[in-house]
Amino acid sequence: MGAEVVAHKVYCYPFQQVVNTYLNKYPTPLEKNVTAITTVEEQIDPATGIVYRRRIATCNNVVPSFLRKWSILKIANIYLEEESWLDMKTHVMNLKSRCLTWAQYASMSEESVYRESKHNSNWTEFSQKGTISITGAGYLNCVFEKFAQAFLKQGAKKSIAVMEKILEEKYGNPVA
């Protein structure tokens, strides 16, 4: 079956500021569950200038303790892989993320885009679509998917709030 999460936000800051903030926002005291980001690959396409990055995020396991009675859920960290393609010529950054932990039981993926706003070149539009699908848990698949969906919705809201806070701290009030 699967569950979906969608998020949209317009940051009233220029594309370069938003992208720089995104690429450097973790770890931060504003989000204690993301403990590390490691860049494992970075390349620049000489023909297009597009910067490709592959990063691994280390996150605290946020599965509720009552579910951790199953040994597979009894781990300290969850790992996410993120790939990004940054095109400074067109002011677009595409991202794809997926969960590496529990990949044999669940698929979690997100596709996100940061782009210069069509309405104001000093603003940056963000859109994200995430899906999660659990297998191998029988009738509990749906229960786990609903928990994951609620957690991902909350995570998207928190990530946006963290971005807004860091942008304001670094660059001052939003551009009108």
PEPE-V935075 format. One record per pair of residues at least 12 apart in sequence whose ideal C-beta (glycine too) atoms are under 8 Angstrom apart, sorted by the first residue. I is the first residue (numbers start at 1). J is the second residue. D is the distance in Angstrom with one decimal. If there is no record, write none. Layout:
I_J_D, I_J_D
This chain:
1_133_7.1, 1_141_7.1, 1_142_6.4, 1_145_6.7, 2_131_5.6, 2_132_6.5, 2_133_3.9, 2_145_6.6, 3_131_7.0, 3_132_5.3, 3_133_7.6, 3_145_4.4, 3_146_6.6, 3_148_6.5, 3_149_3.7, 4_129_6.9, 4_130_6.9, 4_131_5.2, 4_149_7.5, 5_128_7.7, 5_129_7.4, 5_130_4.3, 5_131_7.7, 5_132_7.9, 5_149_6.0, 5_152_4.4, 5_153_5.2, 5_156_6.1, 6_127_7.9, 6_128_7.0, 6_129_5.3, 6_130_7.7, 7_126_7.5, 7_127_7.2, 7_128_4.5, 7_156_4.1, 7_157_7.6, 7_160_6.8, 8_125_7.6, 8_126_6.9, 8_127_5.1, 8_128_7.6, 9_125_7.7, 9_126_4.6, 9_160_5.0, 9_163_7.9, 10_117_6.2, 10_123_5.6, 10_124_7.3, 10_125_5.4, 10_126_7.4, 11_123_6.5, 11_124_4.6, 11_125_7.9, 11_126_6.5, 11_163_6.8, 11_164_7.2, 11_167_6.4, 11_174_7.5, 12_120_7.9, 12_122_7.3, 12_123_5.3, 12_174_3.3, 12_175_5.1, 12_176_6.9, 13_122_7.4, 13_123_7.1, 13_124_6.2, 13_167_5.2, 13_171_6.0, 13_174_6.2, 13_175_6.2, 14_116_7.9, 14_121_7.7, 14_122_5.2, 14_123_7.7, 14_124_6.8, 14_175_7.1, 15_91_4.4, 15_114_7.0, 15_115_7.4, 15_116_4.6, 15_124_4.8, 16_88_7.7, 17_124_7.9, 17_167_6.6, 17_170_7.4, 17_171_5.5, 18_114_6.0, 18_124_4.1, 18_126_7.6, 18_163_7.4, 18_167_6.9, 19_86_6.5, 19_93_5.5, 19_114_6.0, 19_124_7.7, 21_163_6.2, 21_166_5.3, 21_167_5.4, 21_170_6.5, 22_93_7.7, 22_114_6.7, 22_163_6.7, 23_53_7.9, 23_84_8.0, 25_162_6.3, 25_163_6.6, 25_166_5.6, 26_57_7.0, 28_162_6.6, 28_166_7.0, 30_162_4.7, 30_165_6.0, 30_166_7.2, 31_158_6.6, 31_159_7.5, 31_162_5.4, 32_60_7.3, 33_59_5.3, 33_60_4.6, 33_62_6.0, 34_57_5.9, 34_58_7.6, 34_59_5.4, 35_58_5.1, 35_59_6.7, 35_60_6.4, 35_77_7.4, 36_57_7.2, 36_58_4.2, 37_55_5.5, 37_56_7.4, 37_57_5.3, 37_58_7.7, 38_55_6.4, 38_56_4.9, 38_58_7.5, 39_53_6.0, 39_54_7.4, 39_55_5.0, 40_54_5.3, 40_55_6.6, 40_56_5.8, 41_53_6.9, 41_54_4.1, 42_54_7.7, 48_87_7.1, 48_89_7.7, 49_87_7.2, 49_88_6.6, 49_89_6.0, 50_85_5.5, 50_86_6.7, 50_87_5.0, 51_84_7.8, 51_85_7.4, 51_86_4.3, 51_88_7.8, 52_83_7.2, 52_84_7.2, 52_85_5.7, 53_82_7.8, 53_83_7.1, 53_84_4.9, 53_86_7.4, 54_81_6.8, 54_82_7.2, 54_83_5.1, 55_81_7.5, 55_82_4.8, 55_84_7.6, 56_79_5.9, 56_80_7.1, 56_81_5.8, 56_82_7.7, 56_100_7.5, 57_79_7.0, 57_80_4.3, 57_81_7.9, 57_82_6.5, 58_77_5.3, 58_78_7.9, 58_79_6.1, 59_77_6.5, 59_78_4.7, 59_79_7.5, 59_80_6.5, 60_76_7.4, 60_77_6.7, 60_78_7.4, 61_73_7.6, 61_75_5.6, 61_76_5.9, 61_77_6.3, 61_78_5.4, 62_78_7.6, 62_151_6.7, 64_147_7.8, 72_102_6.9, 72_105_7.2, 75_101_7.1, 77_101_7.7, 78_99_6.8, 78_101_4.5, 78_102_8.0, 79_99_7.5, 79_100_4.4, 79_101_5.2, 80_97_5.7, 80_98_7.0, 80_99_5.6, 80_100_6.6, 80_101_8.0, 81_97_6.7, 81_98_5.6, 81_100_5.4, 82_95_6.1, 82_96_7.3, 82_97_4.5, 83_95_6.9, 83_96_4.9, 83_97_7.6, 84_96_7.9, 91_115_6.3, 91_116_3.7, 92_113_6.7, 92_114_7.2, 92_115_4.6, 92_116_7.6, 93_113_7.1, 93_114_4.5, 93_115_7.6, 94_111_7.6, 94_112_7.5, 94_113_5.5, 95_110_7.5, 95_111_7.1, 95_112_4.3, 95_113_7.4, 95_114_7.8, 96_109_6.9, 96_110_7.2, 96_111_5.5, 96_112_7.9, 97_109_6.6, 97_110_4.4, 97_111_8.0, 97_112_7.5, 98_110_7.7, 104_136_7.6, 105_134_6.6, 105_135_6.2, 105_136_4.8, 105_137_7.1, 106_132_6.5, 106_133_6.7, 106_134_4.8, 106_135_7.1, 106_144_7.6, 106_148_7.5, 107_131_7.6, 107_132_7.0, 107_133_5.0, 108_130_7.2, 108_131_7.4, 108_132_4.5, 108_133_8.0, 108_148_7.0, 108_152_7.7, 109_130_6.8, 109_131_5.8, 109_132_8.0, 110_128_5.9, 110_129_7.0, 110_130_4.0, 110_131_7.9, 111_128_7.1, 111_129_5.4, 111_130_7.7, 112_126_6.9, 112_127_6.9, 112_128_4.2, 112_129_7.9, 113_125_7.8, 113_126_7.2, 113_127_5.3, 113_128_7.8, 114_126_5.4, 120_175_7.9, 122_175_4.4, 123_175_7.0, 126_160_7.5, 128_156_6.3, 130_152_5.4, 130_156_7.4, 132_145_6.0, 132_148_4.5, 132_149_6.5, 132_152_6.6, 133_145_6.9, 134_148_7.1
